[in-house]
């Protein structure tokens, strides 16, 4: 099997227009590889990543130096030795997963003898547009390669040096394994984004991963089909029948495990009958520096006074608005040590609040009432709905998928963590013996 010729030469910056034919050729080349060959490339990349940790951290340091440490995106941008080793482990995990290709999804034989098979196949070329998340380069390349597709990566300017170093490493591995570098192409300019969105006939699918502003821009300007990975406006409802010993660690983990990720808690909803327990729930949050915002002030605790947090402050007028509720603190994805609290009088009111302000990402209920849990799991319209567990588990790796290309909050084709199965499509294969249609 010969490797397609690449138009790249040293020092050239590729564009979608110049590399369109070679991108398509690269996608067909990947599709012809055996699953064992694709997995071997990922194992090679895992080893190469571990061997280049100092160089990757040096490149990442250049990006970090340009960003304020108080910026919520700083944590997403930062690479560490531990995170890079985790990335290498994820690459090995993806390599070990069963191939998503060639699966017979449906099979039948018509009365006339025609044999029909619905079989999973690669998309072809997948474009991923993301912001300050250099780890996305690894995740998306690994999943796309394993799923038989080439990928076009457009990272944000905040992560330019990190992404450039990562894709250069990927190219080294591709060349070492006699694959064309177009299997993973990196775009760097804002103009490249617009060209990518218009690249019908070259790119088969666009997946935006980032803020609601980015996702809205992609949706409104793309001529290529888009799967949205929406922003996470996440709620946890502590029901009147909640077990307090479960509620406290669930809320704390959902909010503070990593505040800059899309599955982090944004709004705690609590039944009015459990208000006496609210200080116990909030105290460990105050200890971690969480700023709690409410519509109506409530009594404080010694811990919140010592922390200096603006707890129960009527500060919602300064927060961004969403939907038709101008100036509301609800419906806000904080991505920081901030959290809203909403007091409700019933499960119905909690469900209505989530329906109005949720983004369809992840929602949780804490309750020992099985009927309340059943209604919540049934009626909440979100990609991931939890009972007595934190929303921090919304993650492809945690779901046993190896990695994820994003969390889809839409309902067409894919929903929730998008991994190997979600980035394949299918075709019908029809076999006959000369039958003709009357």
Helices and strands as residue ranges (DSSP letters): H 16-32, H 35-51, H 53-65, H 73-77, H 81-96, E 104-109, E 115-122, E 125-130, H 135-146, E 150-154, G 157-159, H 160-176, G 181-183, E 184-187, H 190-197, E 205-209, H 212-221, E 226-229, E 234-238, H 244-256, E 265-271, G 272-277, H 278-287, E 291-294, H 302-307, G 316-318, E 338-344, H 347-357, E 362-366, H 370-379, E 384-387, G 391-393, E 406-408, E 416-418, G 421-423, E 424-431
